[in-house]
């Protein structure tokens, strides 16, 4: 889970909901995209 260490402890500013995806927006302008892909949760962080 070291991939997500950059967002640990960051303040969550907003949550956007789209079709099959949640977008978590953090105070330091990082985004975490969480979606369902073939029945599994998939998360991507931008910037990594």
MMTF fields as JSON, N, C-alpha, C and O atoms, coordinates in Angstrom:
{
  "mmtfVersion": "1.0.0",
  "mmtfProducer": "UNKNOWN",
  "numBonds": 191,
  "numAtoms": 192,
  "numGroups": 48,
  "numChains": 1,
  "numModels": 1,
  "chainsPerModel": [1],
  "groupsPerChain": [48],
  "chainIdList": ["A"],
  "bondAtomList": [4, 2, 8, 6, 12, 10, 16, 14, 20, 18, 24, 22, 28, 26, 32, 30, 36, 34, 40, 38, 44, 42, 48, 46, 52, 50, 56, 54, 60, 58, 64, 62, 68, 66, 72, 70, 76, 74, 80, 78, 84, 82, 88, 86, 92, 90, 96, 94, 100, 98, 104, 102, 108, 106, 112, 110, 116, 114, 120, 118, 124, 122, 128, 126, 132, 130, 136, 134, 140, 138, 144, 142, 148, 146, 152, 150, 156, 154, 160, 158, 164, 162, 168, 166, 172, 170, 176, 174, 180, 178, 184, 182, 188, 186],
  "bondOrderList": [1, 1, 1, 1, 1, 1, 1, 1, 1, 1, 1, 1, 1, 1, 1, 1, 1, 1, 1, 1, 1, 1, 1, 1, 1, 1, 1, 1, 1, 1, 1, 1, 1, 1, 1, 1, 1, 1, 1, 1, 1, 1, 1, 1, 1, 1, 1],
  "groupList": [{"groupName": "UNK", "atomNameList": ["N", "CA", "C", "O"], "elementList": ["N", "C", "C", "O"], "formalChargeList": [0, 0, 0, 0], "bondAtomList": [1, 0, 2, 1, 3, 2], "bondOrderList": [1, 1, 2], "singleLetterCode": "X", "chemCompType": "L-PEPTIDE LINKING"}],
  "groupTypeList": [0, 0, 0, 0, 0, 0, 0, 0, 0, 0, 0, 0, 0, 0, 0, 0, 0, 0, 0, 0, 0, 0, 0, 0, 0, 0, 0, 0, 0, 0, 0, 0, 0, 0, 0, 0, 0, 0, 0, 0, 0, 0, 0, 0, 0, 0, 0, 0],
  "groupIdList": [1, 2, 3, 4, 5, 6, 7, 8, 9, 10, 11, 12, 13, 14, 15, 16, 17, 18, 19, 20, 21, 22, 23, 24, 25, 26, 27, 28, 29, 30, 31, 32, 33, 34, 35, 36, 37, 38, 39, 40, 41, 42, 43, 44, 45, 46, 47, 48],
  "secStructList": [7, 4, 4, 4, 4, 4, 4, 6, 6, 7, 7, 3, 3, 3, 3, 3, 3, 3, 6, 6, 3, 3, 3, 3, 3, 3, 6, 6, 1, 7, 3, 3, 3, 3, 3, 3, 3, 6, 6, 3, 3, 3, 3, 3, 3, 3, 7, 7],
  "xCoordList": [0.804, 0.0, 0.859, 0.334, 2.143, 3.022, 2.647, 2.97, 1.969, 1.539, 0.664, 0.65, -0.062, -1.003, -0.508, -1.286, 0.76, 1.295, 1.167, 1.029, 1.208, 1.123, -0.201, -0.268, -1.26, -2.566, -2.955, -3.966, -2.168, -2.463, -2.359, -1.364, -3.374, -3.371, -3.757, -3.865, -3.968, -4.361, -5.846, -6.648, -6.193, -7.579, -8.367, -7.945, -9.502, -10.385, -11.256, -11.994, -11.17, -11.881, -13.221, -14.186, -13.286, -14.506, -14.576, -13.558, -15.787, -16.038, -16.994, -18.058, -16.606, -17.476, -17.866, -17.053, -19.106, -19.607, -19.982, -20.751, -19.434, -19.779, -20.338, -20.573, -20.559, -21.235, -20.809, -21.571, -19.654, -19.153, -17.868, -16.97, -17.769, -16.499, -16.735, -17.641, -15.907, -15.842, -14.507, -13.48, -14.524, -13.293, -13.139, -13.971, -12.071, -11.769, -10.722, -9.661, -11.015, -10.11, -9.561, -10.314, -8.234, -7.575, -7.039, -6.899, -6.741, -6.337, -5.089, -4.963, -4.178, -2.931, -3.069, -2.071, -4.316, -4.613, -4.316, -4.053, -4.351, -4.232, -5.627, -6.558, -5.763, -7.038, -6.88, -5.84, -7.91, -7.95, -9.226, -10.332, -9.052, -10.171, -10.443, -9.544, -11.666, -12.061, -13.231, -14.234, -13.095, -14.153, -14.306, -13.436, -15.408, -15.656, -15.32, -15.851, -14.434, -14.0, -14.115, -13.344, -15.068, -15.327, -15.582, -15.104, -16.336, -16.692, -15.645, -15.843, -14.532, -13.461, -13.271, -13.45, -12.911, -12.592, -11.194, -10.255, -11.057, -9.769, -9.546, -10.454, -8.348, -8.041, -6.802, -5.832, -6.846, -5.712, -5.519, -6.486, -4.271, -3.961, -3.282, -2.415, -3.672, -3.061, -2.731, -3.634, -1.575, -0.356, 0.181, -0.063, 0.905, 1.484, 2.827, 3.486],
  "yCoordList": [-1.182, 0.0, 1.264, 2.367, 1.118, 2.297, 3.225, 4.412, 2.682, 3.478, 4.651, 5.689, 4.495, 5.52, 6.307, 7.038, 6.17, 6.893, 8.407, 9.113, 8.914, 10.349, 10.964, 12.166, 10.166, 10.718, 10.384, 10.879, 9.555, 9.236, 10.504, 11.225, 10.768, 11.927, 13.226, 14.257, 13.204, 14.417, 14.695, 13.77, 15.952, 16.354, 16.113, 16.519, 15.457, 15.188, 16.414, 16.836, 16.988, 18.219, 17.978, 18.699, 16.969, 16.759, 15.314, 14.637, 14.865, 13.538, 13.735, 14.333, 13.227, 13.284, 11.862, 10.942, 11.696, 10.384, 10.413, 11.268, 9.475, 9.315, 7.913, 7.219, 7.474, 6.203, 5.075, 4.716, 4.527, 3.434, 3.847, 3.026, 5.117, 5.617, 6.683, 7.51, 6.643, 7.706, 8.416, 7.773, 9.732, 10.503, 11.242, 12.077, 10.927, 11.586, 12.658, 12.363, 13.895, 15.014, 15.495, 15.851, 15.497, 15.856, 17.279, 17.86, 17.833, 19.229, 19.567, 20.688, 18.623, 18.899, 18.634, 18.414, 18.655, 18.462, 17.059, 16.875, 16.089, 14.696, 14.128, 14.511, 13.233, 12.597, 11.097, 10.527, 10.466, 9.013, 8.56, 8.915, 7.776, 7.255, 5.83, 4.989, 5.555, 4.221, 3.792, 4.498, 2.619, 2.142, 0.63, -0.052, 0.133, -1.302, -1.797, -1.289, -2.792, -3.353, -4.869, -5.506, -5.442, -6.895, -7.39, -8.456, -6.615, -7.01, -6.755, -7.116, -6.142, -5.844, -4.343, -3.62, -3.865, -2.465, -2.198, -2.931, -1.147, -0.745, 0.707, 1.529, 1.028, 2.4, 2.882, 2.142, 4.133, 4.781, 6.146, 6.858, 6.504, 7.785, 8.69, 8.242, 9.974, 10.95, 12.191, 12.647, 12.778, 12.208, 11.096, 11.084, 10.165, 9.048, 9.427, 8.621],
  "zCoordList": [0.0, 0.0, 0.0, 0.151, -0.163, -0.206, -1.357, -1.337, -2.349, -3.497, -3.064, -3.725, -1.965, -1.52, -0.299, 0.313, 0.058, 1.212, 1.056, 2.055, -0.163, -0.401, -0.006, 0.249, 0.051, 0.419, 1.851, 2.35, 2.514, 3.915, 4.744, 4.67, 5.52, 6.399, 5.719, 6.384, 4.404, 3.687, 3.916, 4.05, 3.957, 4.146, 2.856, 1.773, 2.988, 1.857, 1.625, 2.516, 0.423, 0.124, -0.576, -0.326, -1.451, -2.221, -2.698, -2.839, -2.94, -3.507, -4.667, -4.513, -5.835, -7.007, -7.382, -7.301, -7.788, -8.172, -9.643, -10.084, -10.394, -11.8, -11.99, -11.0, -13.212, -13.495, -12.554, -11.657, -12.726, -11.88, -11.189, -11.004, -10.806, -10.298, -9.229, -9.34, -8.202, -7.209, -7.393, -7.61, -7.307, -7.39, -6.066, -5.711, -5.34, -4.075, -4.353, -4.902, -3.978, -4.235, -2.892, -1.985, -2.791, -1.55, -1.607, -2.683, -0.435, -0.304, -1.124, -1.616, -1.273, -2.004, -3.508, -4.195, -4.023, -5.449, -5.955, -7.143, -5.092, -5.522, -5.698, -4.989, -6.627, -6.921, -6.732, -7.063, -6.202, -6.103, -6.8, -6.394, -7.851, -8.629, -8.166, -8.184, -7.754, -7.311, -8.184, -8.285, -8.818, -9.697, -9.56, -9.019, -10.053, -10.077, -11.474, -12.462, -11.561, -12.831, -12.73, -12.011, -13.443, -13.407, -11.986, -11.598, -11.215, -9.858, -8.804, -7.644, -9.173, -8.228, -8.112, -9.091, -6.932, -6.754, -7.283, -6.972, -8.081, -8.646, -8.259, -8.38, -7.794, -7.391, -8.128, -8.29, -8.572, -9.225, -8.591, -8.32, -8.357, -7.741, -8.753, -9.503, -8.781, -9.68, -8.869, -8.168, -8.878, -9.463, -8.588, -7.382, -9.175, -8.433, -7.92, -7.264]
}
